[in-house]
Amino acid sequence: MNVGTEVQGAVCGPARHAAIRFVQGKRLQEMDRQQGRALHRMAAEPHHSRDETPMSSYIDIPAGDGTQSFRGYLALPASGRGPGIVLCQEIFGINDYVREVADLYAEEGYVVLAPDLFWRMEPNVELGYSPEDWQRAFGFFQKFDVDAGVADVTASVKALRAHPACTGKVGALGFCLGGKLAYLAAAHSGVDAAVGYYGVGIEGALDLVPKIGCPIALHFAELDQFCPPQARTQVLEAFAGKPGAQMYVYPGVDHAFARTGGDHFDKPSALMAHQRSMALFKEAIGPVYDLSALWDKHCEYEFATRDVVATMATMVSEPYVNHIPTMTGGVGARELSRFYKHHFIPTTPPDTRLTPISRTVGATQIVDEMLFCFTHTVEVDWMLPGIAPTGKSVEIPLVAIVKFRGDKLYHEHIYWDQASVLVQIGLLDPAGLPVAGAETARKLVDETLPSNGLMPRWAKSDALTIADPALPLG
């Protein structure tokens, strides 16, 4: 199959007409959205400029013909070495968003190379998302030689494997146009894993599916006009039952749902897709970290040595912590350091005990289930803000969901039953309410303790079986 013919057909078909309508709509709406887009960017992941940093640079990549070279953005992990990822661009060139993604995956522990895949038409293309830039981007897309692009991806894989920072295995990751190129790289470029987001035109190259021998994940947006339902169904059916293939469809979201700051950015879907992508890459190419040991060390600094500096050193440069019931914690190193120094470590009661119940370790996160016990002898800013010490004992189940980037903590989501805490310190009368005190902690440890004591209707079903009609409501 001629790869280029397939994409050209897609550009001349429904995807091209959708693209034209999309650009026309953009022109009419752009002025009203400028402020909203800026706010989106401020609220999303940190913005990265095009300037090089101590852990990033531009390098020259030898083209496959041996006579030319093209540029690529290289981002290194903090360790300086790791598995490689070739990042295949959208249709906007190597812009801020592409560098942001490269830096994100570098923080995850990868050596990331984002090659300039438009260099044959125009080197150093870097577009934004104004109507004019959209028009230029689709112009590049229509003229893009996919066969040459695949050759450049292959050359980038070769260059990355030869780079001293790369430990050997290399994956491919791509978005939009790059989503299809990541798919093609799985068939043509010898990568060890591939992940594609909302790839355009994959349905036109499905005869390559049998040639793909590496793990692959493809993420689709349900509302994507560039990969409509019929095209998506063809891809899903082609991969059905194929070992190592993971296909995901994200309901209610549109093309580019993972692009931070974009009009279609959907954070929950982007987070889930990233988690799935990381799980595939970790299993296929590494790197592997002992997340359990890293979390234990973090907790040691928090609760045993109570060392703020050491605690922060276990985290990424811009972490966050959210205690869900009270919304306490902090976002960013400055605010979180302040929180730990003045409102967490010194206000956690000295007799605090953490009793592990279970731990689930995933590719990039830990779910820790524990008993959290203490005597309310100090004002606990983060759990009971503004409440004077009562001297009461508290025992609660607590769940921590801890996300890592590379070998550093990125965030903590901490959950507990605040009603149970208030019952135990005497601020909430449980009479007539479906809440309980320390009983919830005791039943976590001993499942044989009575269940359903808060359900008045429980006694009414005593003599019934599942074959009987359901109890009437009310």
N, C-alpha and C positions, 0 to 999 in steps of 0.2 A: 504493500500500500504506500502511496505517496502521501506523506503526512501533510504536506502543505496544501494539497488539493482538498483534503477534508476540511481544514479550517477555512480555506477560501470559500468553499461551498457554504459553510455556516455563516460567514460574514455576508454573503450575498443573499442569504435566505432570511428567515424570521428574526434571527438575532440582529441583523443589520437594521431591519425596519424598527425593531424595538429600540435599538440604539439611537436612531434618528429621532423617534418620538421622545425618548428620554432626554436628549440634548435640547430639543425644542422646549420641553417642559422646564428644564433647568433654567433656560434663558429668562422665562417669565417669572420664575420664583426666586432667583438668586438674590436680589436685593433684600427681600424680606427675610432671608435666612442667614445673612452674613453674621448678625449678632448672635443668633442661636448657635451657629457652628462654632463661633469663638468660645461660647460658654461650654459647649460640649467638650471642646479640646481641653479647656481648663479643668473640667471635672473628670476627665478620663486619665489615661496613663500619662506619665511625664513627657513633655515635648522635648524632642531632641533636634538640635540644629544640624545643619549640614557639615559643620566644622568637625574635623577629626578630634578624637580624644586620645588620652594615653592608651586606651584599650581598643581603639579603632583607627583604621587608615584606609586609604585607597591603594590598591595594588594593580599591577598589570598582569593580565591573563593571556598566555599564548593561545592564539586561535589554532584550530585544528589543522589549517593548511601550513602552519609553521613559518609563515612570512609576516603575519600581522599579530597585533595584540589588541585587547580591549580592557577597559577598566572595570574594577569591581570593588565594592565596599566590603571591607573585612572587619568583623567585630570579634574580639577575643574574650573568653571568660576571665574571671578574676584570677584563676589559677594559671592562666597563660596557655593551657593545653586542654584538649578535649576532642570528642568526636566531631565530625564536620556536618554542616548542613549547607547545601546550596539553596539560596532563597531566590525564587523566580518571581519577578516583579509583576505588578498590575500593568495597565496600559499607560500609566503616568510616569514611567521611568523610575530611576532611583531617587525618589523624593523623601521628604521627611518621614512619611509613614513607613516606607520600606526600611529606612535606617532604624526607625523605632522598633520594628519587628525584629530586625537583626540584633539590635541591642538587647531586646527582651530575651531572645533565645541564647545570646551570649551569657546573660545573667543566669539562665538555666543550666549553663555548663558547656555550651557548644561553641565551636569555632565556626562562625557564620560568614559565608561569602555570597554577596548579592551582586551578580554580574550585570553589567549594562547590556541588556539584550537588544536594545535599539541602535547599537553603535554602528551597524552597517547602513542604517538610514541617516542617523544623526547622532554623533556622540554626546554623552552627558545630558540626555534629556531628563528634565526634572520639572514636572508639571504640578500645578495645584488642581483646584476643582471649580474654577470659574467656568462660565459657559464657553469662553474662548479656549480654555485649556481642555475642556471636554471635547470640543471640536478637533483640536490638534491630536488629542489622545486617540480618538477613533480613526483619525487619518493614519496614524502610525499603525494602529491595529489592522486596518484594511490592507496596508502595504507590507505587513510583517511576513517575512519568509520563514515559515515554521520549520522547514527542514534545516535551514541555516541556524535557526534558534535552538533546535535540539542539538545540533553540532556544537553550539556555543555552551549549552548547558553541560554537555559531555566534556568539553574542554575545561569547564570550570570544576567539574567533579575531579578530573585528573589533576588540575592545579592544586585543588584543596587537599587531595590525598598526599601530594608531594610536599605540602607546606609543613615546616617543622612543628607548628603548633597543633597539627591534626594528628590524633592518635591512631588513625587508620580508617575506621568505618565512616561512611558518608551517607546522609539522607538527602532527599529533595523535598522542599516545601514551596508551595506557590499559591497565589491568589488570583482569581479572575483568569486572565490570559495565563498567568503563571500556574494556576490550578491545573490547566490542561498540560502545561509543560512539565509539571511534576509527574503527572500521569504518564506522559510520554517518556520521561526520564526513567521511570520504573521499567519500561520496556526496552529502552535503547541505550541508557547511559551507565548501566552497571551500578546503580545506587543500591544501598542496603535496606532502605526504607523510603516510603514516599507518602506525603500528605498533600492533598489538594483541597483548596477552599473554592467553592462555587466556580469550578472550571467551566469554561465556555467551549462547546464543540466536542466534548469527549465522546458524545454519542456517535460521532462520525468516524471514530477510530477504534471501535470495539473489537475489531479483529485482532487487536494487540493484547487483549486480555489474557489469552493462553501463554503469551510470552513473558508475562509478569510473574517473577518468582520471589519477589521480596514482599514483606508486609506493606500494605497500602491502606490508607484511610481517605475517604472522600466525603467532604461536608457539603451539603446542598441546602439552599434556602427554599422553603416551600413556595414563596411568592416570586421567585427569581424569573424575570421576564427574559433573561438571556439563556436560561436553561429551563424551558417550560416543562410542565408535567410529563408530556409524552417523551421528551428527550431524557428526562430524569428516570422515568420508568425503564427505558431501554438500558440505561447504565446499570440500574439496580438489578435488572433481570440478567444482564450479562455477567455480573459478579456473584449472583446468587449461588451459595454453596462453595465458593472458591476459598480454600484455606488461606488465612492470613489477610483476607479482605474485610474491611470494616466500612460500611456505608451508613451515613447518618443524614437524616432530613430534619431540619429545624422548623417547627411550625410557626406560622404567623410572621416570619421575617423575610427580608428581601435581600437581593444581591448586595454584597459587601457588608454584611451584618457584623463582621469582625473588625472593620476599619474604624479605629477610634476617631471621634470627631466627625464622622460621616453622617449623612442624613439618615441612613438606614442602620446605624450602629445600634446593636442590641446587646447590652452587657451580659445578661444571663446566658444567652446563646453563645456569645463569644467566649465566656468563661468555660462553659461546658465543652465547646469545641477545642479550646486550648488544652483542657485537661485530657481529653481523649487523644489529641495529637501527641501530647507529652508522654502518655502511657505507651503509645505505639513506639515512639522514638526511643524511650528508655529501654523497653524490652528488646528492641532490634539492634540498637547501636550504643546504648548507654547514654551518659555515664551513670554509674550506680553509687549511691550514697547510703550510709547507714542512718536513715532518717530517725529511727527510734533512738539511737544513741545521741543524735544531735538535739532532739527534743528533751531527752532526759537531762542533758547538760544545761540547756536553757532553763529548765525548771529548777535545777540545782542552784543556778545563779539567782533566780527569782526568790525562792523560798528558803534555801539553806544558807548560802553565803550572803544573800541579799545585796548583790553587787550590781549596781545599775550599769556601769561601764561594761562589765563582762556580759551582762544580759544583752545589751545593745549590740555587742560584738558578734553575737550569734545570729543577727538579723541582717537583711539586705539594707542597702543604703537608705531606702525610703519605704519602711515597713508600715503596717498598721495593725491595730488591735481593736476589736469591738466586743465588749461584753454586752450581748444582745439585750438582756432584760433591762439594763440601766443605761445603755448607750454610752458607756464610759470607755475610755481608752485613748487612742490618738492616731492621727494620720501623719506620716512623715517622721523623720528622725528627730527633729527638734521638738515637736509636740509630744511624741511618744516618750522621749527622754524625760521631758518635764513630768509627764504622767507617772512614769515609773519612779522617778526620784521623789516626788512630793505627794503622790496620791495612791500609789499601789504598794510599793515595797514597805514604806513605813507605816501604812495603815492596815496591813494584813496582820491579824492577831498573832501574837508570838506562839500560841499553842496550835496553830493551823496544822492539820494532818491531811495528806492526800493518800487515799487508799485506791490503788489501781483495781479496776474490775475487768476491763477488756481493752484491747488495743488493735485497731485495724490499720495496717500500713499499706498504702497504695504507691503509685508511681511517684507522685509529687506531694502527697499529703498524708497526715495521720488523723485518725478519729480515735480519741482517747475518752473512755468512759471511766469515771472515778467517783468515789465518795469524797466530798469536801466537808471537813469538820473543823469547827473552831468555837471558841467562847467569845461572845461579843463584849470584849473588854476595852476596845477602842472604836472610834468612829471609822467605819470601813468605807472610805470615800467611794470606792469603785463598786461595792455591792449594796451598801446601805448609806448612800450619801445624805448628809444632813441629819442622820439619826444618832442621837447620843447613845453611848454604851448602855446596854441593859443587863450585862452579866449573864445572859442566857446562853445555853449551849445550842449550837446549830449543826445539823447533819443533813446534807442535801446531795442527791445525785447531781453530777456536773459533767457536761460533755464539752470537750475542746476539739475543734476542727482546725488543724494546723497545716497551713500551706507553705511549701518550700519553693524557693527558686535556687537551683543548684544545691549547694550545701549550706544555705542560709535560710532562716525563717523569713517568709514574706508577710504572712498575716495569721492572726488567730481570731476565730469566731468562737466565743465562749457562751454556752447556754446553761441555764439552770431554772428551776421553778421559783420565781420570786414570791409567789403567794405562800409557798411552803416556808420560806425564810421569814416572812412577815408573821405567819402563824407562830413560828417557834420563838420569836422575840416578843410576842404578845401584842403586836400592832394590828393584827387581823383576827377577828373572831370567826372560827371556822363553822360555827353553828349555822346550819341551813345553807351552806355553800359547798360546792363540789371541790373542796380543797382539803389538804391534809398537811400535817407537820412532819416530824421525824419519821413517821411511819413509812413515808415514801422511800427514805434511805434504807430502812430496815428490810423492806420488801425487796429492794434491789439485791440485797445480799442473800435473803432467804425467800425464794419464790413460793415456798409452801405456806407462807402467811396468807391470811384470807384476802381474796380478791372481791371486787365489786361492792365493797362496803358503802360506797358513796351513791350507789344506784338504788333508789327506793323501789323500782320495779323488779329488782333482781329476784325477790322472793316469789313473785307471781309466776315465774317460769320454772319453778322448782320441779314440778311434776310433768313438765312438757318435754317433748323430744323435737328433733329437727323435722320430723314428719308432721308435726302439728302446725296449724296456722300461726302466723306471727302474732305476737301480742298487739292488741289495738293501741294506737298512740293516744296519749292524753292521760 
